[in-house]
């Protein structure tokens, strides 16, 4: 049996390799131009590519045609619908070629709110999308930056291209490809070789990631590339583009996504590079003219760093070139449970059963810790939690939810993180001789974690203790209700028999 499974898996791997080889395409720029004229959708900018990737995965709409959800995010991100809709609005505007495409998109919010997960989803999605027919992307074969083949068309001819076919061309060839065009192909741009390529963060193709480190040792060359000293002697000049390594993260991210992890922690010299790229779509390096780059600049940071950044007057130019999307914690108990289920399924706690309402109690505690006490009379914290969870609450309706969320702009930006909760649930699941955990086990584990959390002062611990007490009381009501339901179901047949017997006697 094991041999058959192994053979089947090897067969799948071979089929995958064969599929990639059949997807490959090579030709000349002349061939590519003919392809684009027949199918203009082949030629899109980086933002359009990401937008198409998300929409092609499926969009769920209501009866009036409004967007309900995007299938692309459905299984990985929960309770951040408003943030995702802001992302989509940004991508639509940028894809249309507006000034929005010359902005950096910055996600900010508390730790473990889904910012990094969102970036990872987009990068992995782009890798898979480029292997589909709808996401096929082409570049100049000899370009180290995977340049758009149409950038080789001279500016004097581009107006005709737009007039005849409605296809706009932006950007110029890099210094390297300009030299190759003139020296190797005698200026005949139609002979330039073109190929289909596939995005890959691992292979540094079309996806770049920059992580800040020690400010004293980190060099800007990590973003923009550097001189190749071994080739300066070969080509005789530091100004020869063949002696330059186009291996910076901004170089390799051309045509795709550039992710900046904790962007606002980097040295200011890095931010100035981003300023030029965002506004001019150009990378500036020493001894070379501007290098055109078309990429979706995606950054994320925490709230503390963001506020510190806003307070710096010297960074005012960059303030104006950033579009901010707030990514708060989820405020829906049902969605919070989905987060925990997803994270637990990623681990292997074999043979341990999670009793009903265990995750629900943990989710109630987490959501309540993030809510602010409303000023509206008759709306307790527990009822507010229910209302946010799309449950019925006397005196209020779902139409009141947007108004309640506007009451506190900071709601969801603080409280207990999903990471803390899943750590405590995992701790309960990993106990020796445990084959089942109950809501009480989870609540006890959450409380035990307060002492080992250095972020919690005495006042915050007291607040969280009170929330746990409320959760225990709520669980008591839920448990009694479930027992009553079970009693009714189990005795329904007997009650029906008694009723039938009674009716027979009445008839007699």
HELIX and SHEET records of a PDB file:
HELIX    1   1 UNK A    2  UNK A   23  1                                  22    
HELIX    2   2 UNK A   29  UNK A   38  1                                  10    
HELIX    3   3 UNK A   40  UNK A   42  5                                   3    
HELIX    4   4 UNK A   46  UNK A   56  1                                  11    
HELIX    5   5 UNK A   81  UNK A   95  1                                  15    
HELIX    6   6 UNK A   99  UNK A  102  5                                   4    
HELIX    7   7 UNK A  115  UNK A  129  1                                  15    
HELIX    8   8 UNK A  133  UNK A  135  5                                   3    
HELIX    9   9 UNK A  149  UNK A  152  5                                   4    
HELIX   10  10 UNK A  155  UNK A  165  1                                  11    
HELIX   11  11 UNK A  175  UNK A  184  1                                  10    
HELIX   12  12 UNK A  189  UNK A  191  5                                   3    
HELIX   13  13 UNK A  221  UNK A  224  1                                   4    
HELIX   14  14 UNK A  229  UNK A  235  1                                   7    
HELIX   15  15 UNK A  241  UNK A  243  5                                   3    
HELIX   16  16 UNK A  249  UNK A  252  1                                   4    
HELIX   17  17 UNK A  263  UNK A  265  5                                   3    
HELIX   18  18 UNK A  268  UNK A  280  1                                  13    
HELIX   19  19 UNK A  303  UNK A  310  1                                   8    
HELIX   20  20 UNK A  313  UNK A  315  5                                   3    
HELIX   21  21 UNK A  316  UNK A  319  1                                   4    
HELIX   22  22 UNK A  333  UNK A  346  1                                  14    
HELIX   23  23 UNK A  358  UNK A  370  1                                  13    
HELIX   24  24 UNK A  381  UNK A  388  1                                   8    
HELIX   25  25 UNK A  398  UNK A  400  5                                   3    
HELIX   26  26 UNK A  401  UNK A  407  1                                   7    
HELIX   27  27 UNK A  418  UNK A  429  1                                  12    
HELIX   28  28 UNK A  439  UNK A  448  1                                  10    
HELIX   29  29 UNK A  458  UNK A  507  1                                  50    
SHEET    1   A 3 UNK A  26  UNK A  28  0                                        
SHEET    2   A 3 UNK A 193  UNK A 197 -1                                        
SHEET    3   A 3 UNK A 137  UNK A 140 -1                                        
SHEET    1   B 2 UNK A  59  UNK A  61  0                                        
SHEET    2   B 2 UNK A  67  UNK A  70 -1                                        
SHEET    1   C 5 UNK A 207  UNK A 211  0                                        
SHEET    2   C 5 UNK A 257  UNK A 261  1                                        
SHEET    3   C 5 UNK A 296  UNK A 301  1                                        
SHEET    4   C 5 UNK A 104  UNK A 108  1                                        
SHEET    5   C 5 UNK A 322  UNK A 326  1                                        
SHEET    1   D 2 UNK A 226  UNK A 227  0                                        
SHEET    2   D 2 UNK A 244  UNK A 245 -1                                        
SHEET    1   E 2 UNK A 282  UNK A 283  0                                        
SHEET    2   E 2 UNK A 291  UNK A 292 -1                                        
SHEET    1   F 2 UNK A 353  UNK A 354  0                                        
SHEET    2   F 2 UNK A 436  UNK A 437  1                                        
END                                                                             
